Amino acid sequence: MKSPLEAPEKQVAAETSAKTAKPTSSAIDTSKMSKGKREALELAEASRDPLDDRGSFASNLFIGRYDFDRIYPWPAQSAEDRAAGEDLLRKLEGYLRDHVDPDEIDRTGEIPPENFKGLAEIGAFGIKVPKKYGGLGLSQYNYGRAAVLLGSWDGNVAALVSAHQSIGVAQPLLLFGTEEQKQKYLPRVAGGEISAFALTEAHAGSDPATMSLRAEPTPDGSEFVLNGEKLWCTNGVKAGVLVVMARTPPKLVGGKDRKQITAFIVDVETPGLKIAYRCRFMGLRALYNAVVNFKDVRVPRENIIAGEGKGLKVALTTLNTGRLTLPAACVGVSKRLLEISRKWAGERVQWGVPIGQHAAIAGKIAEMAGNVFAMEAMTFLSSSLLDRKTGDLRIETAMCKMWATETTWKIADDAMQVRGGRGYETAQSLAGRGEPPIAVERFLRDCRVNTIFEGSSEIMRLFIAREALDPHLKVGGAIFNTQLPKSERLKAVFSSGKFYAGWYPRQWLPNGANKIDNLHRDLQKHVDYAAAGSKKLARGLFHAMTRFGPKLDRQQLLLSRFVGIATELFAISATCSYAQWLLGQGKPGDEILALADYFCRSARLRIDTHFAGTQRNVDKRGYQLTQELLAGKYAMLRDGIV
């Protein structure tokens, strides 16, 4: 099957020079950017892979191509793979219930040592590590199932296990490690030696170009000497080994110096490395998050992952895969909160009836139920596709992370509202006065950080938007690049005009997804809506490009609406595919269709709101207001406070 990205890529290659075809500053005009912004962009662009020739289901939504056959029939987990995970899941569920006290962990801020040992004994620290390196060798799908259990019980233990192997040493080595590195480190981390990922610094969060931790080679080049500091290193307090991102000497690329970031494996016992401080937070009170100091820390060259200067690619690729663990944990906590709300809404009587019969409460619970169903569909669709190696899923995983974490926060907030004062009261206090210790406030505190770490929601939206613009930039980006010769820009005008003359009219064709074999008619109508919505999205994005040109990247709120539309279309599509598979498994048809239909109708309303916002909004006025506030105006808003 040809990819819709194929034509733009071939045109650019044929009509422009090799320099123009690179997905760096040739596609984005950096001439008017500040030095810092230009360096950050160039570093990020140099580290990103273009979408592969086939793209992916979600990436195609932005260019009006609705390939439902990529996710339908539902890519079900095989019976063999499911059976392979049953032993771990059975042991993990029993261990959590019998040996892990989440309220005590929350109260003390510590996970007991026996829990570290017990989790290691059942293999929870090496779920995806191949058996030959001492792990369980399970799939991403089974890892996700384990994350659901962990998320439903305790966020601290979920974060410990997830950070250890989703972004800690295991995942980067599985993706990029040498055989020697795997043999040396994977048995250690699979056996329970905790690992961590050190990227963030005080002045370098989502902008790695400002990273200050340096790694200078020794005169003979056999070692690197690290100096600097890392912040918010999850698991750092308990870790025995870290993956550390550091700046190595710049290299000459295209006649100018380009910053280099390199990934190192660093043993915590290395002289000069110090765990300087343990950070504490609103939630996840047993999160072992550290400030890590490096003073003349010597690391052998063979501890470099993927090669010198490849660190940002290691980080981004690791996060792209690791992000799926968070949505799976969100499925778990969301299911738990839905169950708490369901039971309470049926038991609590006010004004003569259970509160679940009052429309205000019923609406919240219905929304929870629909969103939990969709969250599970999106997360395990992406997990299954990842296991099958069906292509580049960076957009799908980013959408799952963004949507699931934000939706879970809404579910936690609504669950607290449903429980009222009992939701706000701690489990310990509830137990102290004789009521069941239902810890809604703990779940709410613990899940709040999910929209922040491993890529904040705002960064996820910018990341997805950048990927969405990629095929268009390859076709027409050179038109707006004032750094290119006029002759090259003129060629781009003709080549892009030829492409869009064929592409744009097709985005107005009124067809849906066509008849899909064995798809229930109630689901078909939502799939047809998603297909038409994809074309409307593509038109809107194209219109925005023609309106704003090279300044479109500055319209972050506008782009976030397009990202919101595509994410909801992905959610609708995943939900319909999942629902049809469940129907084929003999699940209660009326229940499955009711959940899917409710969610899809709700998502369509959100999509309508996003589309309306692309035409009429107060973004410009809001930006101006903020700049005036930052400049010190509107002093009356600061009056009367302590």
Phi, psi and omega in degrees: 000130179285146177269144175293346177278345186295315182297310177303318182297317181292322179296315180298318181297323184280324190262345180232170182287169178299325179297318181294327185286344181293139181279050177241229185290349176293329180269338181235126180285113181257003188295332183256009179275157172292160181302315181296317181293320180296317180296319179297317181294314183296322178296315180295317182295323180292339184261354184262145174270141172293156176302143182292174188301330183269343185067210177209171181303311184291322180296326181289339179301327184284345180243020171079015179251116184254095183262075182296335181291350175285336182237007181222134357300156181308128180284077187295148173294134181292155179299323180295315181293320179297318180296327181296332181268350187297322182296314178298314184296320178296313179295318183295315180299315179295320181294316179299314183294321188267337190233351182247120180254095186297326180289325176290321176299318178295321183291317184272338185074020181222139169269122184302145179306325181294336177288322175301314181295316182295319178295321178296321183295329179267002175089014186291345180264000179221045188299315182263353180292130181303151183300327182293345176253013176095005180263188180270340177067034183270166183280169174298323180299314179291324175299319177297320178297321177294321179295327176299313178300312181299314181296328182285345185252304183208123181293329180294313179292323177299316180294320178301308184292320183291309181298326181299317187241346178277323179234348177289202189301322188301308186295312178301322180288323176298327182274320191230352188289153172283166179297323179296317179296318180297315181295328183281318191254327184297318176299327179294310184285328177292330181278354176121356174288119189288142178237162183214169185235119185247099180239309188291145173230172182302325181244013181221096177255267179278357181246088185291346179296340180266009181300137183247341178296124187248148175233106182259134179289146174289163183307324180272357176077004184279339181224165171237144181250119186261133176221130179148201185212143175244145182243150174055047178275098183297132185079358185303325182296326184255356189286148171257341181211143184236154161258121187240131175264129182217156177277125174254166185308141181295158178239153181278116179230119180063031177086003178218157181292136174238132179298145180238135173240132184234142179263131180237147167268125184231123174285134183296333180282359180298132179305137179097345178270131183223130170278101193275334188197143172257122181278146179238150189223170178301314178239186183044058187291347175254023176286124183270072187258131192230154161267127184242123178262140176237118177231104181054045178279119184265126182233128180294148181304327182292353176271003174288136178262123173077346180120155181297134180084001182261010188297318182292324176296319176301314182297312184293318180293319177299315180294323180302320179279315184296336183298339182290341180290322179298310177302323179296317176297325177295324176301317182296309182292325180292320176296320179296316181292324176297317180294319177300314182293319181299312182295316182293321181293337177271339183263322187284120182253128174221137182055038171087355180221157174302143185297338177293346177270356172273132188302325182297321178280319180302321180298320180294317183290323177298318179295319176303310184299312180298318182290324177297317179300314180292321180300316179296319180296311181298314186293314185276340168297310181296321179297316180294319178295324178295317178299325183275357179053052185275005179135192184281116185249024185299325181287317179301314182293323178294319177297317179299314182298311183296309187290316183293318182291320178291320180292322179295321177298320178295319179297317179296319179296316179292324178297321177295321179295320179296317180282344177065224180301328179290336175286325182279337182281143181289158178299321180297319179291319177301314180296324181298334178249018168090012178256159179302134183280074182267113194267061179297319182295329176291316177301319181295313180298318185290327185272352183297323185290345185299332179279359183250306187276163188059034179102106181296163180302322181294318178292322177300318180295318179294320178298312180295319180298319179297319178292325179294324181281344188307308181297325179291321179294326179291331179277308190238003184298327182295337180302321187265000185274103183288352177279345180272152175300152181301326181296320178292321180292324179293320176301321181295325178301312182291317182292319180289325178298321179296318180294310185291336176297330177268325185283314190297314180301329181293338180285354178258355179295134190274014185282153177267223183267004186067171183291127181250127184302133172062018177266127182302142184300327179292334177272327181303321183294327179284325176294320176299318178299316181296321179297314178293323179296326178297318179292320178296321177298314180299318177298315182297319179293320177296316179298321178295323178294318179291332181282315187257343179058223183292351179271004182298327182296341178278345181274067189293323180290322176296313179298325180296330177290319176298319177297319178299319179297310182297322181294318177293324176296320176297317180297316177301314184294315178298320181297316181293319178296316180296316181299318181295321177296317179298322177300321179289344178269005178083015177290158181303111186299319182294325179290314182299312182293324179295315178297311183296316182295317179298313181299313183298320177296319179294317180297323179296324176295320178294321178298317178302319179295318178298314179299317179299323181290339177286341180261319182229122180202175179242029184301312184296316180294322178296320179295316179298318179300317181296317180297324177291322176298317180295331179280356175103002179286176179061049182300334181299336179286348178255359181285148170081011178251160182286000000 
